[in-house]
Amino acid sequence: MKNIFKLSFLTNLLVFSIAFTPAFSVVTVTVVASGVSGGGGFTDLEPGTTYSFYPSIVGLPNDATVTAYLWTATNGTVTDASKTLNTAYVTFNNTPNSGTTVKKLKVKITYKVGTNTPVEVTSNEQIIEVRHIGAISSVTIAGSIYSNGNTHQHPCGTSSIGVSIPNVVTDPPQSVTYYWTYPSGWSGPATTTYPTNSVTVTPGAGQQGTLKVEAKRSDSGVTVSISVNITRPLPIINSTSINNLVVCSGTTQSISASGTNADSFVWTPSSNVTVNGNSSPQNVSGAVNIGATNQGTVTVQAYSSACGTASSNSIVRNVSFGTPAITNPIQSLFDSYSNMYQCSNIVTPYFGTSYTWTLVSGSATLVPNINDCYVTTTGGGYGFCYRFQYLWHIKYRLL
């Protein structure tokens, strides 16, 4: 009887222990790649392309609820909108896949069972490998080294020059194609393949623009590039020896020009004007003689024979023809209090004309102002000025 009681007690104790032993499990979290574009996986990803990832959670109690997610990328970027979601959208940098630039991704989850304290579990860091292509650090043009965005001024002419870049680094290693583009009017190879990283280029005579080199892995759509601005010492017109010209029938007036990067000047006459006896544009290195049969203009540009082009800027000079003549003398009361009148006239031609105002009778104070004259009378009033108007004398000097 005693033994039966002992066995019954032990059996009941065992049943009680099994029923009230707390459930225990280990929760593990693993990063899984689902892919958005370019497929899934953790290798051969395109840098700069967005991929999606989600957590695989094992061992979570049946009555547990995941309350939070937090994604962290090393050498990559998780979009702000997905950092705390079940699915993360991530892009990774175009950097080497080792050392300080290795790319990693991890997720931390928080779960809770009933009213118990929340539990945090963090996954291992998943290593990510991208199709890395290194930057083009510099470009050498005609022996000079330039960084991206620099400017190279190249002499005008068409002599061939060498252009090269350092070969780019790829990780994992992969073949590379280089794409070469030149300013308009320049010529050279359009592509070369690693390890050929140099070309021979023939410039246009005076064309300028952008020289650009792009590099692309054969297994990737990602490109890296470098650009250099190409300028040429183009001609610029600066000034002329005189501002305006006045010629009479059968005579000419000499004029010259100065400029930068120029070895001659193109003179273009308007109708009624000639340059060295010609009515067409003349390219002359020295002074020219301007003639005319009526009013007109002459336009001058600087010219560079090495660049094969004229300056984009120009200077226009007026050409006046014939003896000056008063065509429209007028008068008006300028200040009634002081009895001051303004007398003026229109003179043809008016370029290069100077004026001399002379009082021929009466009493007045004259204040000349080019083709105007302010007249203050002392005893004649309006009648005097009317008389004065028709007695103006103008003396002309042709410059």
C-alpha positions in Angstrom: 0.0 0.0 0.0 2.8 2.3 0.9 4.6 1.7 -2.5 1.4 2.2 -4.5 0.9 5.7 -2.8 4.5 6.6 -3.6 4.1 5.7 -7.3 0.9 7.6 -7.6 2.5 10.7 -6.1 5.5 10.6 -8.5 3.2 10.2 -11.5 1.1 13.2 -10.5 4.2 15.3 -10.0 5.6 14.4 -13.4 2.3 15.3 -15.1 2.2 18.6 -13.2 5.8 19.5 -14.3 5.1 18.8 -18.0 2.0 20.9 -18.0 3.5 23.9 -16.3 7.0 24.0 -18.0 7.2 27.4 -19.8 7.5 27.1 -23.6 10.9 28.2 -24.8 12.2 28.7 -28.4 15.1 30.6 -30.1 14.0 33.2 -32.6 16.3 33.8 -35.6 16.0 36.5 -38.3 17.6 36.2 -41.8 17.6 38.8 -44.6 15.9 37.5 -47.8 16.3 39.1 -51.2 13.1 39.4 -53.3 14.4 42.0 -55.9 12.5 44.8 -57.5 14.4 45.1 -60.7 17.4 43.0 -61.8 16.2 39.9 -60.0 17.0 38.7 -56.5 20.1 37.5 -54.8 23.0 39.2 -53.1 25.6 39.2 -55.8 25.9 40.9 -59.3 23.6 43.7 -58.2 23.7 46.9 -60.2 24.9 49.9 -58.1 22.3 52.6 -57.9 19.4 50.2 -58.7 16.7 49.6 -56.1 16.2 46.1 -54.8 13.7 44.8 -52.2 14.4 42.6 -49.1 12.3 41.1 -46.4 13.1 39.2 -43.2 12.7 35.4 -42.7 11.7 34.9 -39.1 12.1 31.4 -37.6 11.0 30.2 -34.1 8.6 33.0 -33.4 6.0 31.9 -30.8 2.5 31.2 -32.2 1.0 33.9 -30.1 3.7 36.5 -30.8 3.2 39.7 -32.8 6.0 41.6 -34.6 5.5 45.2 -33.7 8.5 46.9 -35.4 11.2 46.6 -38.1 14.3 48.6 -38.5 16.6 48.1 -41.6 20.2 49.3 -41.7 22.4 49.4 -44.8 26.2 49.9 -44.8 27.4 51.7 -48.0 23.9 51.7 -49.2 20.6 53.6 -48.7 17.3 52.3 -47.4 14.4 54.5 -48.6 12.9 56.5 -45.7 9.5 55.1 -46.4 10.6 51.5 -46.0 13.1 51.7 -43.1 10.4 50.5 -40.6 8.4 48.2 -42.9 8.4 44.4 -43.4 9.9 45.0 -46.9 12.9 47.3 -47.4 13.8 49.0 -50.7 17.6 49.5 -50.9 20.2 50.9 -53.3 23.9 50.2 -52.9 26.9 52.4 -53.7 29.2 52.0 -56.7 32.2 51.1 -54.5 34.6 48.1 -54.3 33.2 45.0 -52.6 35.9 44.7 -49.9 37.5 46.7 -47.2 35.8 49.7 -45.8 33.4 49.9 -48.8 31.9 46.4 -48.4 28.1 46.6 -48.5 26.0 45.1 -45.8 22.3 44.9 -44.9 20.6 43.9 -41.6 17.2 44.1 -40.0 16.1 44.3 -36.4 12.6 43.1 -35.4 10.7 43.7 -32.2 8.0 41.2 -31.2 5.8 40.8 -28.2 3.9 37.9 -26.5 0.7 39.1 -24.8 1.6 41.7 -22.2 5.2 40.5 -21.8 8.1 42.9 -22.4 8.9 43.4 -26.1 11.8 41.3 -27.4 14.4 42.6 -30.0 16.2 40.3 -32.4 18.7 41.4 -35.0 19.7 39.4 -38.1 23.3 38.8 -39.1 24.7 41.4 -41.6 24.1 40.1 -45.1 27.1 40.8 -47.5 26.0 42.4 -50.8 28.2 42.4 -54.0 27.6 44.9 -56.8 29.1 45.3 -60.3 31.5 48.0 -59.4 33.2 50.2 -61.9 35.7 52.9 -60.6 35.7 56.5 -61.5 37.8 58.0 -64.3 40.2 60.1 -62.3 41.7 62.3 -65.0 42.2 62.8 -68.7 45.4 63.8 -70.5 45.1 66.1 -73.5 48.2 66.9 -75.5 50.4 66.1 -72.5 48.4 68.1 -69.9 46.4 66.4 -67.2 42.9 67.6 -66.3 40.2 66.7 -63.8 36.5 66.5 -64.5 35.1 69.9 -65.4 38.4 71.5 -66.1 39.1 73.7 -69.2 41.8 73.0 -71.8 42.7 75.9 -74.1 44.0 74.4 -77.3 45.8 76.4 -80.1 43.9 76.8 -83.3 44.8 74.4 -86.1 44.3 70.8 -87.1 47.5 69.1 -85.9 46.7 65.7 -84.3 47.0 65.3 -80.5 46.9 62.4 -78.1 44.2 61.9 -75.5 44.3 59.2 -72.8 42.8 58.2 -69.4 43.9 55.8 -66.7 42.2 52.4 -67.0 39.3 52.1 -64.6 39.1 49.4 -61.9 36.3 46.9 -61.8 35.2 44.6 -59.0 34.5 41.8 -59.7 36.9 42.1 -62.7 35.2 42.6 -66.0 35.9 43.9 -69.5 35.3 47.6 -70.1 34.4 49.7 -73.2 35.4 53.3 -73.5 33.2 55.7 -75.4 34.9 58.9 -76.8 33.0 62.1 -77.8 34.6 65.2 -79.2 33.7 68.9 -80.0 32.0 69.4 -83.3 34.5 69.4 -86.1 36.9 67.1 -84.3 37.5 63.5 -85.3 38.8 60.4 -83.5 37.8 56.8 -82.6 34.3 56.5 -81.1 35.2 53.5 -78.9 38.1 51.5 -77.5 38.1 48.3 -75.4 40.2 47.7 -72.2 43.2 47.9 -72.0 43.3 50.4 -74.9 42.8 53.7 -73.0 44.2 56.3 -75.5 43.2 57.7 -78.9 44.7 60.0 -81.5 42.4 63.0 -82.2 42.4 65.5 -85.0 41.0 68.9 -83.9 38.9 71.2 -86.1 40.6 74.4 -87.1 38.8 76.6 -84.6 36.0 74.5 -83.1 35.6 74.3 -79.4 33.2 72.4 -77.1 33.4 69.4 -74.8 35.6 66.3 -74.8 34.0 63.4 -72.9 35.0 59.9 -72.1 32.6 57.2 -70.7 33.5 53.8 -69.4 31.0 50.9 -69.1 31.4 47.3 -67.9 30.3 44.7 -70.4 27.9 43.1 -67.9 26.3 46.4 -66.6 24.4 49.4 -67.7 26.2 51.7 -65.2 28.7 54.2 -66.8 31.2 56.5 -65.3 32.5 59.5 -67.2 34.8 62.5 -67.3 34.4 65.8 -69.3 36.8 68.6 -70.1 35.8 71.9 -71.7 37.9 72.7 -74.9 38.4 76.4 -75.7 40.3 78.0 -78.6 42.1 81.4 -78.7 39.4 82.8 -80.9 39.8 86.4 -82.3 38.1 89.4 -80.6 37.7 92.9 -82.1 38.7 95.6 -79.6 38.6 99.0 -81.2 39.1 101.2 -84.3 41.4 104.1 -84.8 38.5 106.6 -85.2 34.9 106.3 -84.2 33.1 107.8 -87.2 34.0 108.7 -90.8 33.1 111.7 -93.0 34.0 111.6 -96.7 33.2 113.8 -99.6 32.7 112.8 -103.2 35.9 111.4 -104.7 37.7 111.2 -101.3 38.4 108.5 -98.8 39.3 108.3 -95.1 41.7 105.9 -93.6 40.8 103.7 -90.6 42.4 100.7 -88.8 41.4 98.2 -86.1 43.0 96.3 -83.2 42.0 93.0 -81.8 43.1 90.0 -79.7 44.2 86.7 -81.3 43.8 88.3 -84.7 46.1 88.6 -87.7 43.7 90.5 -90.0 40.4 92.2 -90.0 37.2 91.8 -92.1 35.6 95.1 -93.2 32.1 94.8 -94.5 30.6 98.0 -96.1 26.9 98.8 -96.4 25.4 100.0 -99.6 26.8 103.4 -100.8 30.2 102.6 -99.0 33.4 101.1 -100.3 36.5 99.5 -98.6 39.6 100.0 -100.6 37.4 100.7 -103.6 35.4 97.5 -103.2 31.7 97.2 -102.2 32.2 93.6 -100.9 33.8 92.5 -97.6 37.6 92.8 -97.5 40.0 90.8 -95.3 43.0 93.1 -94.7 45.8 93.0 -92.1 46.4 96.8 -92.1 44.5 100.1 -92.5 41.8 100.5 -95.1 40.5 103.5 -97.0 36.7 104.1 -96.8 34.9 105.9 -99.6 31.2 106.6 -100.1 28.5 107.9 -102.4 26.0 108.5 -99.7 25.4 107.9 -96.0 26.2 104.4 -94.7 28.2 102.2 -92.3 31.2 99.9 -92.3 31.4 96.8 -89.9 34.7 95.3 -88.8 35.5 91.9 -87.3 38.8 90.4 -86.1 40.0 87.4 -88.0 42.4 84.5 -87.1 43.8 82.5 -90.0 44.9 79.7 -87.6 41.3 79.4 -86.3 39.8 80.0 -89.8 37.1 82.2 -88.3 36.1 85.8 -87.6 35.3 87.2 -84.2 31.7 86.7 -82.9 31.7 90.4 -81.9 32.0 93.3 -84.3 32.2 97.1 -84.4 30.0 99.3 -86.6 31.2 102.8 -87.7 29.0 105.4 -89.3 30.1 106.9 -92.6 28.8 110.4 -93.3 28.9 111.8 -96.8 29.0 115.3 -98.3 29.1 118.9 -96.9 27.1 119.5 -93.7 23.8 121.4 -94.2 21.2 122.9 -91.8 18.0 121.2 -92.6 15.6 122.2 -89.8 16.4 125.2 -87.6 13.9 125.5 -84.7 13.5 127.6 -81.6 11.6 127.4 -78.3 11.2 129.4 -75.1 13.3 127.5 -72.6 12.8 129.8 -69.5 10.3 132.7 -69.6 11.6 134.1 -66.3 15.1 134.7 -67.6 14.0 135.2 -71.2 16.1 132.2 -72.3 15.4 130.5 -75.6 16.7 127.2 -77.0 17.8 127.3 -80.6 18.7 124.1 -82.3 19.1 122.6 -85.8 19.4 119.3 -87.6 22.5 119.0 -89.7 23.2 116.4 -92.5 25.6 114.7 -92.2 25.8 115.0 -88.4 28.7 112.6 -87.6 32.0 114.3 -87.1 30.5 117.8 -87.3 31.4 120.6 -84.9 29.4 123.8 -84.4 30.3 127.5 -83.9 27.5 129.8 -82.7 27.8 133.5 -83.5 25.6 136.4 -82.5 25.4 138.7 -85.6 23.3 141.5 -84.1 21.5 142.5 -80.9 22.5 141.7 -77.4 22.3 138.2 -75.9 24.3 135.7 -73.9 25.1 132.4 -75.8 25.6 129.0 -74.1 26.4 126.5 -76.9 25.6 122.8 -76.4 26.7 120.9 -79.5 23.9 121.5 -82.0 21.9 123.4 -79.5 22.4 126.9 -78.1 20.8 128.5 -75.1 20.2 132.3 -75.8 19.3 134.7 -73.1 18.3 138.1 -74.5 18.6 141.4 -72.8 16.3 143.5 -74.8 14.5 141.7 -77.6 12.2 139.0 -76.2 10.5 136.8 -78.6 10.9 139.1 -81.6 14.7 139.1 -81.1 14.8 135.3 -81.0 12.7 135.0 -84.1 15.2 137.3 -85.9 18.1 135.4 -84.3 16.8 132.1 -85.6 17.3 133.0 -89.2 20.6 134.7 -88.7 22.4 131.6 -87.2 25.8 131.0 -88.6 27.3 127.5 -88.2 30.9 126.8 -89.0 31.7 123.1 -89.8 34.8 121.2 -89.4 35.2 117.7 -91.1 37.1 115.3 -88.9 
